[in-house]
Structures are given as structure tokens and as C-alpha cells.
Amino acid sequence: MADISIPENLLPADGRFGCGPSKVRDEQISFLSSLQPGTLGTSHRQAPVKNLVGSVRDGLSELFQAPEGYEILLANGGATTFWDSAVHSLIERRGQFLTFGEFGSKFAKAAAAAPFLEAPDVRAADAGSRSSLLAAEGIDVYAYPHNETSTGVMTDVVRAQGDAGALTIVDATSAAGGIDFDASQTDVYYFSPQKNFASDGGIWFALVSPAAIERIERLTAGDRYIPETLNLGGALENSRKNQTLNTPALAPLAMMDEQIRWMNSNGGLKWASARTAESSQILYKWAENSSVATPFVTEEAHRSQVVVTIDFDDSIDASAISKALRANGIVDTEPYRKLGRNQLRIATFTAIDPADVQKLTECIDYVLERI
């Protein structure tokens, strides 16, 4: 393929569309550099760092419109760490897991491997579609992703009907801060901050209900062996003190703090959700009008607002499009590696300007005419 030079007037102002580590706004970096002297490089048990943690927790409670009694927990590690923590500290006997992509299936596998739990009830769906909850006897946790990052499938945050005693645990890593939801419909809404919150990894957060807090306190006070780093009872105790078990990653906290303030000052989660919906619809409409592309998720109601997956027919090499875009400063549009499809995967997280998404479609058209 000959080198393709996209005219400057077609290029987006910012070419970052990655679904892993995401676009970081310049204002976040400026805020990081302007932190109160003595915050970076000092003890996380002292006021400067604890005030930063407290600001993030308060901002998230405001953003999510946390119901009475709900709390924000945080701890070291990412989503993988939280899955193991939930296996030890939230599932009493048996969980039901919806799996329709990589993230949901990993949590289910963690539960299946735990020798002290019963075999999980796994309700799987093919990539590009989604499964549904089914209340069942003996289930004390219902778990599923709000948004499946690997496939671009979105689901509703709802409880299993007819099972009031069970907990609802929602993986929100790529949804939190970008898709509106009713927090009262979940007991644990957990996520890493490197998507809509435009931060880095190394820490997880969770909005937890009073019922989840009761479950955590009861299980972690029992005789089940729980490694200290996976003990959500410890995370609960430390979070209430605005600290973590070990030193938290301060740069991600600071970038997240600024991002949360930006979201709340612009109208909160409803504003953020409207922004990601606008961006994603630009891409879906472009694909629907294309002669060589289609949205991977066929059911419109299941299509993600924050991770758009677009298939190309066999006459087009999607990897060639990604390579040409990358050569022109438009990065991270490659598909999820394990999905193995001829497609582009494009983030439309809150930090990404819808005007840049529109520019991206024009760049793709330009490349398609030349490959």
C-alpha cells in the first residue's frame, strides 16, 4: 500500500481514539502539575493526599447521584484485582454471570476457580450480542458488564427480577463516566479509571450499596481465608479514611479528580452520556450509510455509546485503514486482538470531542478511496 497523506484540514484536532488507555485532556496534565506542593512524593496517610482521595470520592458520589447510604470504595490494582476481591469478599455461595465478551468471561472464570464457591451459572452470548439475567434459586450475586469493551455491546443496569436478596455487581470499567444509569439498580458498580475518566490504571473504584457493605463486613469477618490485598473489608475501612492499603498512584488520582470536576461542572453524568451518544451515533450512521462497512452489533439497542465496533467486508483490509490513520496521527483504532475480526474499534469516551469523531469519518473515507 502506498503511503497516504491525509490533508490537514480533514484531520481531527486530537487523534486519540483508543479503548485502552484513553485520551487525556490537557487540563488534566495542567492540574497535575499545579497540585498543592507536598502532595506528590509524600505520605498517603497525610492530609494533602487524603484530601485528594476525598475529593475524588465526593466527586464520584455527585456524578453518580449516589443514593442514601451508598459509598465510594477504592483500592490498589485494576479490574482483575477487583474480580478476585469480589470472589473472596462478595460472593457467598454462587454467582450468575452474563458473558458476552472478554471482561464478563474473566470474572466468571475467577469465580469458577474458587474452591470455596459453587460452580457459577454462566449465561453466555455470542460476541456482538448480549445475554440476560434469569433469577434462580441459590444465586446470591448477579454479575455483568455495563459495557463490553472488547465487542462494543452495551446493556442496561438492572436487577434480576424476583430475587431481592441477591447483590447486583456491574463491571463499569468502560461505561462509568460515559453512560447514564440508575445507581439504585446496582449494589456494586466498579471500574478502573483509564476510560471515560481519562486517567491511568493501578487503582479501582466502586460505588457500593448498604446491602453490599453488609455482605462485605459479614464475609470478611468470617473464617474464609482472604488475602489482605483482596479483602474488601480492608478496602472499606481504608476508603472511609480516604486512603488505600498501600500507597496509591497519585498521578491517576489527580487526573481523575480534574476530569470529574469537568464532568460535574458541565452537567454531570447526563451531559457526559449525551456527549458519548452523539459521538457514537456519528460513527454508527456513517457505517450504516457506507457500502463497505456495517456496525458489528446488529441490534441497535445493544450498541455501545463509548466503544464503537465497525465491520468491513472482505474487499477491504481494516488493518490497512488503521495503519494509514496511524501514519497520519490518528491512533488506536485497531480491533480487539482476541476478537479476530476485520474491523475498527473506536472509543467515543467523554473526553473525545464529537467534532473530532466527525473528522475521523472523513479521514476514513479519504483512506478508503486510496487503498
N, C-alpha and C positions, 0 to 999 in steps of 0.2 A: 504494500500500500504506500503510495506516495505521501510525503508529508503534507498535511492540510493545515493551512494558516487561516484561522477564523478572524474575520475583520474585527477590529477593536470595538466598533460600535455595536456589535452583536453580543459581546462578552458581558456576563454578569459582573456587577461591581465586586462581588465576592464569589469565588468559585468553589467553596467548600460545601459539599453535599453528602458528606459521609454519615453512615448509620452507626459507626462505632464511635470512637472519639469524634465529637461534632464541632461545628463552627463555634468558636469563642469570640464574643463581641469585644471590640477594642476597649469599651468602657469597663469590661471586667478586668482586663490587664491593668488599666489605669487605676482601678480601685485597689488591686493587689499591691501596686507599688506605693499607694498612698495610705496603707494600713497604719494604724497607730504605732508609733515607734515602740519596740519591745514586744510586738505580737509575734512576728516570725522569729524563730530561733530562741523562744523562751518556753518555760514550763507550761504544759497544758492544764495544770492544776491551778493556775493563777488567773486573775481577773481578765487580762486582755484576751486570752484565748477563750476562756469560758464565756465572756461576753459575745464573742464572735459566734460560738456554738449556739448560744441562747438566741441571738438574732436570727440565725438560720432556722431554728426550731419554731420561733414565733412567726417568722415569715411564711413557713410552710403551713402552719395551722391556719393562718389567714388565707393563704392561697387555696387550700383545700376546703375552706369553710368547715373546719373540724367540728363535729357535733360535741355536745357536752360530755366530758369525761374521756374523750379521745386524747391520746398523747403522741408526740413525735419521738421515736427512738432512733438512735444512730449507733454505729459501731464500726470498728476496723474491718476491712475486707470488701468484697463485691457481692454480686448476686449469688455466686457459687457458695460463698461463705454463709449467706443467709439461708440458702436451701438446707445446708447441713444444720444450721442453728434451728430452723423450723422443725426438721426431723427430730431433733433431740428435745426441743422445748415447747412445741406447739401441737404436734400430732400425738394424741393419746393412745389410740389403738390402730386406726385405719383411716386412710385418706382416699378421696376420689380426685383424680387428676384429669383435666382436659388437656390433651396434647394435640397440637396442630402445627408444630414446628419445633425448633431446637430448644427454646427456653423451657417450654412446658414439659417436654420429654425429659430434660435433665433433672428437674425437680422430682418427677415421678420415679426416675431411676435411683435417685438418692434415697427416697422412701422405701423402694423395693429392696435396697441393700441393707437396710437397718434390721438387725436380728431381733430387736425388741418390738417391732411392729408387725402387724398382719400384712399380708400381700395387698398392695393398693389396688383399687378399682380404677383402671386406666381406660378412659374413653377417648379413643384416637380418631383423628380425621386426616384425610389426605392433605398434603401441602396445598395451600390455596383455598382451603375451606376450613370450617371450624366445627367442633363438637359442642354438645350442650350438657348442662348439669342434669342429673337424674337423682332425686332424693332416694336414698337407700338405707336400709337398716344397718346399723353398725358403723356408719361413717361419721367421724367427728370433725373432719376437715374437708372442705371442698376447695380445690386449688386450680387456678387457671391464669393465663396471661391476659391482661387487658389489651395488649398489642403484641403480636408475634413479630419480633424484629427480623427474623430470618425470612419470612414469607410475605409480610405486608398484610396480614389479616388482623382485623380489629374485632373485639367483642364488647358486649355491654357488661357493665359492672352490676351484677345482680346476685341475690342469694338463691340457693336451692329452695324451691317451694316445698313446704311441708316438713322442714327439718330445722326447727327453730333452735335446737340445742347445739348445732354444729357451728364451727367457725368457717368463715369465708376468707380465703387468703388469695390475694391478687398480685401477680407479678406485674409491676408497672414500670419496669426499667425504661422502656422506650415510649411510654404513654404519659407518665407523670409530668405535669407542667405543660402538656400539649393537647390533652384531650379532657374535656369536662366530664365529671362523673358525680354521682351522689355518694358521698362518703359514708352515709348511714347504711349503705348496701354492702359494706365490707367490714371485716374485723381487722385485717392486716393488709395494708396497701404499701408494698415495699418496692424499692428501686435503688439503682446506682445513679450518680448524678451526671454521667457523661453523654446524655442525650439532649432532652429539652432544656436541662439546666446548664448546658454548655460548660461543664466542668470536666475534671479528670476523675479517674477511678480511685480505688483504695479505701472507699468508705461506702456503707449502705445506710439508707434511711427507711423508716417505716411509720406509717400512721396506724396506730393500734387502738382498738376499742376497749371499753371496760371488760367485756367478755374475754377478749384476748389477753388482757392483763391478768385477769383471774386465772386463766389457763396457764399462763407462763409462771405465775407465782406458785401455783399448785404443783405443776410438774417439776419445776426446778427445786422445790423443797422436798421432793420425794427421794426414793432410793435409786432412781435411774442414773447411771453414770453419764455425766455431761462434761466434756472438756471445757475448761474455763473460757476459752475464746469463742465457744459456741453456745454459751449459757445466756439465754435471753433474759434471765433474771438479773444477771450482772449488767447486761446492756440497759435494762430498765432502770436499775439503781444508778448507774453512771449517767444516763441521759438526763435524769431528773436533777443531776448536779451540773449539767452542761459540760460533760466530759466523756471520754471513752476509756476503755480498759488500758490501752496503750496510747502513745502519742498519736493524735490524728494527723492526717495530711492537711496542713493548714492552707496551702495554696488552693486546693479544690474547694475548701470551705469558704474561702474569701471570694472566689469567682462565683460560687453558687449564691452567696449572700447578695452580691450585686445583681445577679440575674433574677433572683426572687423579688428584690425591690423593684426592678424594672417591670416585671410582670404585674405585680400588685399595683404599681402606680399607673399602669395603662388600662386597668380594668380587671385584673385578676385572671382567674382560670377561664372565664367565659371569653375574655378578649383573646387569650392565648389560643384557645380552642378554635375560635373563629378565624384566626390568622393561619393556623395549620390547615384548617378545612379549605380556606381559599387557595393556599399553595398547592395542596394535593389535588384539588379539582382542576387546576390548570393542567396538570400532568395527565390526569385521567381523561379529560376532554381531548387533549392533544392525541393521546393514544387511540381513543375511540374514533377520531377523525383521520387517523393515519391508515395508509394502505398496507403498511408492513408491520405495524405494532398493535398490540392489544393489552389491556390490563390483565395481569396474571390472575388476579382474584376476580372471578366472573360475577359473583353475587355482589351487587353494588353496595348493599348494606353492610357487607363484611369487609369492605376495602378500608385500609388504614388511612388516617389523616396525616400520619407522621412518617410512614415508611411506604413509599410507592414502588411497586414492582411491575415492570413492563416487559412483556414477552415480545420477541421479534420472530418473524417467520424465517424459515430455513434459508431463504435467499440472502439474508442479512447476518453478518457476524457481529453480534452485540459487543464482543470483546474489542473489535476494531473501532467501534464507536467510542468506547471507554478510553482506549489508547489515544485516539485523536483528541478527545476532550482533555485528557490529562496533559498532552503536549501543549495545550493552549491554556493551562492553568485551571481547568475545571476538573476537580479531583474526586475520587472515591465514589464513582458511580457503578463500580463493578457489582455483580450479583453476589449473593451469599455463597460462599465457597462450597458448602455441603449440599446446597440445593441442586447444583449442576444444571442450571437451565440457561438457555440463550436469552438473556435478559439484562436489563439495567435495574439497579436498586438505588433509589434516590431518596435521601432524607428531606423531609419538609418540616423539620423541628422549628420551634418557636423563634429561635434566633435568626432563621433564614428568611430573608425578605421575599415576599411573594413576587416582587418585580424581578428579582434575580431568577426565580423559578420560570417566569415567562421568558426571560432571556435564554435560559437553558434550553427550552424547547426550540427556540430559533437556532441555537447552535447545533442541536441535534439534527434539525432539518438541513442545515448547511453541510454537516458532515455526511448525512445520508445521500445527498446529491453528488458526493465526490468519492464514495467508496465503492 
